[in-house]
Amino acid sequence: MLDSTSTSTYKIEPLKGSENYRTWKVKMIDILTDLDLFEYVDGSHAELADTTAKVDWKRKDQKALSTIRLQVDDSCLIYVEDSKMSKDAWDTLNVMYEAKGPIAIVLLHRKMFTERCDEGGDIEAHIKLMCSYQSQMNTLGHKIEKEDFSMMLLTSMPDSWDSFISTFGSSDLTDSNKVIQRILQ
């Protein structure tokens, strides 16, 4: 039997489009997994032929579908409002909003190379943004090595950070986590 936990227990920003799809997707996978429903969404729990099992399967699939719809902004609901099964809704949103292919990699590279933290800007927020770009690249199958990411990160810092950046040696750049740690200190 499913836990009686309501989706209202989970406080996530509703899906608004491609700008928050990636974060929304990760959080929805966690919610659906916690509710023991993700196997319906990803299709790994196929509908059973047995009548009793079929009724239970349909009930859980509808709960998964409802969980998805309740976390989608009204502006995006149009794409899944007529979905009959959770997998259909999930796949539709994936096709609509998940960046894929070579053009996604190029556009993300462009963002990473042109991103610049403003003078006096929020350094920690900037680092989080750059890390999210790195993570997206990994998701697209285009891994950015730690040393390359270290250089991208330091390049994106404000000009006033030049003297700080000059304290890094080549060996310091091999671990981007250490570079981030030094920046945040």
Residue pairs with C-beta under 8 A, 6 or more apart in sequence:
2 35
2 36
2 37
2 60
2 63
3 35
3 36
5 34
5 35
7 31
7 35
7 66
7 67
7 70
7 71
10 27
10 31
10 71
12 24
12 27
12 28
12 31
12 71
13 20
13 23
13 24
14 24
14 71
14 72
14 73
14 76
15 21
15 24
15 71
15 72
15 73
15 76
15 93
15 97
16 73
16 75
16 76
17 73
17 75
17 76
17 97
18 96
18 97
18 99
21 93
21 97
21 98
22 98
22 132
22 136
22 139
24 71
25 94
25 98
28 67
28 68
28 71
29 38
31 67
31 71
32 38
32 41
32 64
32 67
32 68
35 63
35 64
35 67
36 60
37 60
37 63
37 64
37 67
37 86
38 64
39 45
40 57
40 60
40 61
40 64
40 85
40 86
40 87
41 64
41 68
41 86
41 87
41 90
42 87
42 90
43 87
45 57
47 54
47 57
47 58
47 61
48 54
48 57
61 85
61 86
61 87
62 86
64 86
65 83
65 84
65 85
65 86
65 89
67 86
68 80
68 86
68 89
68 90
68 93
69 77
69 80
69 81
69 89
72 80
72 93
76 93
76 96
79 92
79 93
79 96
80 88
80 89
80 92
80 93
83 89
83 92
99 107
99 108
99 136
99 140
100 140
104 140
105 137
105 140
105 142
108 133
108 136
108 137
108 140
109 137
111 133
112 130
112 133
112 134
112 137
112 144
112 152
113 152
115 126
115 129
115 130
115 133
115 156
116 156
116 158
117 123
117 126
117 156
117 157
117 158
118 158
119 158
119 159
119 160
120 158
121 158
123 157
123 183
123 184
124 184
126 156
127 153
127 180
127 183
127 184
130 149
130 152
130 153
130 156
131 180
134 144
134 149
137 143
137 144
138 144
144 152
146 174
146 175
146 176
146 177
147 173
147 174
147 176
149 176
150 172
150 173
150 174
150 175
150 176
150 179
151 173
153 176
153 179
153 180
153 183
154 161
154 165
154 168
154 173
154 179
157 164
157 165
157 183
164 183
168 179
168 182
172 178
172 179
172 182
173 179
